[in-house]
Amino acid sequence: MTTSTTPAGPAHATPATAALPVPGATAVAGDPGARRRGRPGLRRTRPDEADRGALSPADWRRPVVRRSMRLSHGVLLALLVLCGLGPLVLLAKFAVTPTQDILRTPLAVFPNGVAWDNLSAAWNDVQVSRYFLNTVVLAAGAWASQILVATTGGYLLSVLRPRYAKVVQAAVLATLFVPAVVLLVPLYLVILDPPLLGRSLMNSYWAVWLPAGASAFNVLLVQRFFDSLPREVFEAARVDGAGPFRLFRSIVLPMSRPILGVVSVFAVIASWKDFLWPLLVLRDPDIQPLSVRLPSLQATTDLGVLMAALAISTLIPVLLFLVFQRLFLRGAGLGGAVKG
């Protein structure tokens, strides 16, 4: 006669019993075996814990709390709009306001009509058109220089990764701790007498374009983005016979549009508003940008016309951000390609 015994204890629980969920418990994040192990990998949570913020749903159901929070949100939104759009709206108003109205009643809404002639006088008489073109050329060259250095530097440190990559990365990172003012005199002496060219770069756009490319922040920003790109794509391209240049041109750059948009916005806006360095190296008034030329014309220009010139000079940065805001917001998180 044979007898059978059934082992007892939690160590011999059947699969059906071990897979039963524990009421009111959720798996710990990052533990794929928590569900298989049962109780040790689970913790009890409140039903509203996942979607609870500063105020719980019960607090939001209270009329006093709901009204006070909505009021505070409305006041905060109004303050943000006033601080963000207020100066731009006021500048746009002053651009088409007579000078006497700006001085006497600056906040009045066109008490003596609209002076549209300020715009034409700023464009033609003050020659904003020439300085505007100078600024566009200056910003375009600085943008190209920064994009070239940032993408190639980030590609070297992130994708190619030579043996000396960590040393170069440490050197690039160390330059961020050097104040820009400290570099003005050495950089000015280099532009005044370049060691290899044999001729001065003063009164030349190259004096602005070349130093603009040496941006350690952009190099590290692009490198951080390249680090998030999937390495399997690079390995597959190398297996197919793609070299470093083909990999950079056909794989890395098309996948890096968000961060290129971010660097582009930073580069153009920084070049558009730069004042000190163009003032030092561009002494010829015919090639100076708006940021340098308009302050020098302040003493001899009508106030209304000057406001119109300033309003024209702000159009490009505002339009640039509006056009590239989607790429800017996508690239702000430094997210790379996602494997599906």
C-alpha positions as CSV (number, residue, x, y, z in Angstrom):
1,M,0.0,0.0,0.0
2,T,1.3,3.4,-0.9
3,T,0.6,6.6,0.9
4,S,1.0,10.2,-0.4
5,T,1.7,13.3,1.6
6,T,1.1,16.9,0.6
7,P,3.9,19.3,1.7
8,A,2.7,22.2,3.7
9,G,4.1,25.7,4.1
10,P,4.6,28.8,2.0
11,A,7.6,27.4,0.3
12,H,5.5,24.8,-1.5
13,A,2.6,26.9,-2.5
14,T,1.0,26.0,-5.8
15,P,1.4,28.5,-8.7
16,A,-2.3,29.4,-8.6
17,T,-2.0,30.3,-5.0
18,A,1.3,32.2,-5.4
19,A,-0.1,34.3,-8.3
20,L,-3.1,35.7,-6.3
21,P,-2.8,39.5,-5.9
22,V,-2.7,41.1,-2.5
23,P,-5.6,43.6,-2.1
24,G,-4.6,47.2,-1.8
25,A,-0.9,46.6,-2.8
26,T,1.1,47.7,-5.8
27,A,4.4,46.5,-7.1
28,V,7.5,48.3,-6.2
29,A,8.9,50.3,-9.2
30,G,11.9,48.8,-10.9
31,D,11.4,45.3,-9.4
32,P,10.2,42.9,-12.2
33,G,10.2,39.9,-9.8
34,A,8.0,41.5,-7.2
35,R,4.8,40.1,-8.7
36,R,6.2,36.5,-8.7
37,R,7.5,36.7,-5.1
38,G,4.2,37.8,-3.6
39,R,4.0,39.8,-0.4
40,P,7.7,40.7,0.1
41,G,7.8,42.7,-3.2
42,L,4.5,44.6,-2.6
43,R,3.5,47.5,-0.5
44,R,0.1,48.9,0.4
45,T,-0.9,52.3,-1.0
46,R,-3.9,54.5,-0.6
47,P,-6.3,54.5,-3.6
48,D,-5.7,58.2,-4.3
49,E,-1.9,58.2,-3.7
50,A,-0.9,57.9,-7.4
51,D,-2.7,61.1,-8.6
52,R,-2.5,63.2,-5.4
53,G,-0.7,66.5,-5.6
54,A,-0.3,69.3,-3.1
55,L,-4.1,69.1,-2.4
56,S,-6.0,65.9,-2.2
57,P,-9.4,65.4,-4.1
58,A,-11.1,65.8,-0.7
59,D,-9.5,69.2,-0.3
60,W,-10.6,70.3,-3.8
61,R,-14.2,69.4,-3.0
62,R,-14.2,72.0,-0.3
63,P,-15.6,75.3,-1.7
64,V,-13.3,77.6,0.3
65,V,-10.1,75.7,-0.8
66,R,-11.3,75.5,-4.5
67,R,-12.2,79.3,-4.7
68,S,-8.9,80.3,-3.0
69,M,-6.8,78.1,-5.3
70,R,-8.5,79.4,-8.4
71,L,-8.0,83.0,-7.3
72,S,-4.3,82.4,-6.6
73,H,-3.9,80.7,-10.0
74,G,-5.6,83.6,-11.7
75,V,-3.5,86.2,-9.9
76,L,-0.3,84.3,-10.7
77,L,-1.2,84.0,-14.4
78,A,-2.0,87.7,-14.6
79,L,1.3,88.6,-13.0
80,L,3.2,86.3,-15.4
81,V,1.5,87.8,-18.4
82,L,2.1,91.3,-17.2
83,C,5.8,90.7,-16.6
84,G,6.3,88.7,-19.8
85,L,4.2,90.6,-22.3
86,G,4.0,94.0,-20.7
87,P,7.3,95.4,-21.8
88,L,6.8,94.1,-25.4
89,V,3.4,95.6,-25.6
90,L,4.6,98.9,-24.2
91,L,7.5,99.0,-26.6
92,A,5.1,98.3,-29.5
93,K,2.8,101.2,-28.3
94,F,5.7,103.6,-28.0
95,A,6.9,102.7,-31.5
96,V,3.8,104.4,-33.0
97,T,3.3,107.1,-30.4
98,P,4.4,110.7,-30.8
99,T,7.3,111.8,-28.7
100,Q,5.3,114.4,-26.7
101,D,2.8,111.7,-25.7
102,I,5.5,109.4,-24.6
103,L,7.0,112.1,-22.3
104,R,3.7,113.5,-21.0
105,T,1.3,110.6,-20.7
106,P,3.2,107.4,-21.4
107,L,0.4,105.1,-20.3
108,A,-2.4,106.9,-22.1
109,V,-3.8,105.0,-25.2
110,F,-2.9,107.3,-28.1
111,P,-4.3,110.6,-26.8
112,N,-3.2,112.4,-30.0
113,G,-3.4,109.7,-32.6
114,V,-1.0,107.1,-34.0
115,A,2.3,108.2,-35.4
116,W,3.0,105.6,-38.1
117,D,5.7,107.8,-39.5
118,N,8.0,106.7,-36.7
119,L,8.4,103.3,-38.4
120,S,9.3,104.7,-41.8
121,A,11.7,107.3,-40.3
122,A,13.4,104.6,-38.2
123,W,13.8,102.3,-41.3
124,N,15.0,105.0,-43.7
125,D,16.3,108.0,-41.8
126,V,18.1,106.2,-39.0
127,Q,19.1,103.5,-41.5
128,V,17.8,100.6,-39.4
129,S,17.6,98.6,-42.6
130,R,21.4,98.6,-43.0
131,Y,22.1,97.8,-39.3
132,F,19.4,95.2,-39.4
133,L,21.1,93.5,-42.3
134,N,24.4,93.7,-40.5
135,T,22.8,92.0,-37.5
136,V,21.4,89.2,-39.6
137,V,24.7,88.5,-41.2
138,L,26.5,88.5,-37.9
139,A,23.9,86.2,-36.3
140,A,23.9,83.8,-39.2
141,G,27.7,83.4,-39.1
142,A,27.7,83.0,-35.3
143,W,25.0,80.4,-35.6
144,A,26.9,78.4,-38.3
145,S,30.1,78.5,-36.2
146,Q,28.3,77.3,-33.0
147,I,26.4,74.6,-34.8
148,L,29.6,73.3,-36.5
149,V,31.6,73.2,-33.3
150,A,28.8,71.9,-31.0
151,T,27.8,69.0,-33.3
152,T,31.3,67.8,-34.2
153,G,32.5,68.2,-30.6
154,G,29.5,66.4,-29.2
155,Y,29.8,63.7,-31.9
156,L,33.5,63.1,-31.0
157,L,32.9,62.9,-27.2
158,S,29.7,60.9,-27.3
159,V,29.7,58.6,-30.4
160,L,33.4,58.2,-31.5
161,R,34.7,58.2,-27.9
162,P,38.5,58.1,-28.5
163,R,40.9,57.3,-25.6
164,Y,41.4,60.9,-24.8
165,A,37.7,61.8,-24.8
166,K,37.5,62.1,-21.0
167,V,40.4,64.4,-20.9
168,V,38.9,66.6,-23.6
169,Q,35.5,66.6,-21.8
170,A,37.1,67.6,-18.6
171,A,39.0,70.5,-20.3
172,V,35.8,71.7,-22.0
173,L,33.9,71.5,-18.7
174,A,36.6,73.4,-16.9
175,T,36.2,76.4,-19.3
176,L,32.7,76.9,-18.0
177,F,34.2,78.1,-14.6
178,V,36.2,80.9,-16.3
179,P,34.3,84.2,-16.3
180,A,33.8,85.7,-19.8
181,V,35.1,89.0,-18.7
182,V,38.5,87.5,-17.8
183,L,38.9,86.3,-21.5
184,L,38.2,89.7,-23.1
185,V,41.8,91.0,-23.1
186,P,43.5,87.8,-24.2
187,L,40.9,87.3,-26.9
188,Y,41.2,90.9,-28.1
189,L,44.9,90.5,-28.4
190,V,44.5,87.3,-30.5
191,I,42.0,89.0,-32.8
192,L,44.3,92.0,-33.1
193,D,47.3,89.9,-34.1
194,P,46.3,86.3,-35.0
195,P,49.3,83.9,-34.8
196,L,48.8,82.1,-38.1
197,L,47.0,84.5,-40.4
198,G,49.5,87.4,-40.2
199,R,46.8,90.0,-40.5
200,S,44.4,91.6,-38.0
201,L,40.8,90.6,-37.9
202,M,39.6,93.9,-36.6
203,N,36.5,95.4,-38.4
204,S,35.8,91.9,-39.8
205,Y,32.9,89.7,-39.0
206,W,35.3,86.8,-38.5
207,A,36.3,88.5,-35.3
208,V,32.8,87.7,-34.0
209,W,32.1,84.5,-35.8
210,L,35.3,82.6,-34.7
211,P,35.0,83.3,-30.9
212,A,31.3,82.5,-31.0
213,G,32.0,78.9,-32.0
214,A,34.0,78.3,-28.8
215,S,30.9,77.6,-26.6
216,A,31.6,74.8,-24.1
217,F,28.0,74.9,-23.0
218,N,26.7,74.0,-26.5
219,V,29.2,71.2,-26.8
220,L,28.2,69.6,-23.5
221,L,24.5,70.1,-24.3
222,V,24.8,68.4,-27.7
223,Q,27.0,65.6,-26.1
224,R,24.3,65.0,-23.5
225,F,21.7,64.6,-26.2
226,F,23.9,62.3,-28.3
227,D,24.4,60.1,-25.2
228,S,20.7,59.4,-25.2
229,L,20.5,58.2,-28.8
230,P,20.3,54.3,-29.2
231,R,23.6,52.7,-29.7
232,E,22.1,49.9,-31.7
233,V,21.4,52.3,-34.6
234,F,25.1,53.2,-34.7
235,E,26.2,49.6,-34.6
236,A,23.8,48.7,-37.4
237,A,25.1,51.6,-39.5
238,R,28.7,50.5,-39.0
239,V,27.9,46.9,-39.9
240,D,26.4,48.2,-43.2
241,G,29.7,49.9,-43.9
242,A,29.0,53.5,-42.8
243,G,32.1,55.4,-41.8
244,P,32.4,58.2,-39.3
245,F,31.4,60.9,-41.7
246,R,28.5,59.0,-43.2
247,L,27.3,58.0,-39.7
248,F,27.4,61.7,-38.6
249,R,25.7,63.0,-41.7
250,S,23.1,60.4,-42.3
251,I,22.3,59.0,-38.9
252,V,23.2,61.4,-36.1
253,L,22.2,64.7,-37.5
254,P,18.7,63.6,-38.7
255,M,18.0,62.2,-35.2
256,S,19.2,65.4,-33.5
257,R,16.7,68.0,-34.8
258,P,15.3,68.9,-31.4
259,I,18.7,69.8,-29.9
260,L,19.8,71.6,-33.1
261,G,16.7,73.8,-32.7
262,V,17.6,74.6,-29.1
263,V,21.2,75.4,-29.9
264,S,20.1,77.5,-32.9
265,V,17.7,79.6,-30.7
266,F,20.4,80.1,-28.1
267,A,23.0,81.0,-30.7
268,V,20.9,83.5,-32.7
269,I,19.5,85.3,-29.6
270,A,22.9,85.5,-27.9
271,S,24.5,87.0,-31.1
272,W,21.5,89.3,-31.6
273,K,21.8,91.0,-28.2
274,D,25.6,90.9,-27.8
275,F,26.9,94.4,-27.2
276,L,30.4,94.5,-25.6
277,W,32.4,92.2,-28.0
278,P,31.0,93.7,-31.3
279,L,31.7,97.1,-29.8
280,L,35.3,96.2,-29.3
281,V,36.1,94.6,-32.6
282,L,33.8,96.3,-35.0
283,R,34.8,100.0,-35.0
284,D,33.4,100.8,-38.4
285,P,29.8,102.1,-38.0
286,D,28.9,100.7,-41.5
287,I,29.3,97.1,-40.3
288,Q,28.0,97.5,-36.7
289,P,24.9,95.6,-35.6
290,L,21.8,97.1,-34.1
291,S,22.8,96.3,-30.5
292,V,25.9,98.6,-30.9
293,R,24.6,101.2,-33.3
294,L,21.3,102.1,-31.7
295,P,22.7,103.2,-28.3
296,S,25.1,105.5,-30.1
297,L,22.3,107.2,-32.0
298,Q,20.2,107.8,-28.9
299,A,21.4,111.3,-28.3
300,T,20.7,112.5,-31.9
301,T,17.4,110.6,-32.6
302,D,13.9,111.5,-31.8
303,L,12.5,109.4,-28.9
304,G,9.5,108.1,-30.9
305,V,11.7,107.1,-33.8
306,L,14.2,105.5,-31.5
307,M,11.4,103.4,-29.9
308,A,10.3,102.4,-33.4
309,A,13.9,101.3,-34.2
310,L,14.1,99.3,-30.9
311,A,10.8,97.6,-31.7
312,I,12.0,96.6,-35.2
313,S,15.2,95.2,-33.6
314,T,13.1,92.9,-31.4
315,L,11.1,91.3,-34.2
316,I,13.6,88.6,-35.2
317,P,14.2,87.1,-31.7
318,V,10.5,87.0,-31.0
319,L,9.6,85.5,-34.4
320,L,12.5,83.0,-34.1
321,F,11.2,81.6,-30.8
322,L,7.7,81.4,-32.1
323,V,8.8,79.5,-35.2
324,F,11.1,77.1,-33.3
325,Q,9.2,76.8,-30.0
326,R,8.2,73.2,-30.7
327,L,11.8,72.1,-31.3
328,F,12.9,74.2,-28.4
329,L,10.4,72.6,-25.9
330,R,11.1,69.1,-27.3
331,G,14.9,69.5,-27.0
332,A,14.7,71.2,-23.6
333,G,14.3,67.8,-22.0
334,L,17.3,66.4,-23.8
335,G,15.4,63.3,-24.9
336,G,16.8,61.2,-27.7
337,A,15.3,58.7,-30.0
338,V,13.1,56.1,-28.5
339,K,13.3,52.5,-29.5
340,G,9.9,51.0,-30.4
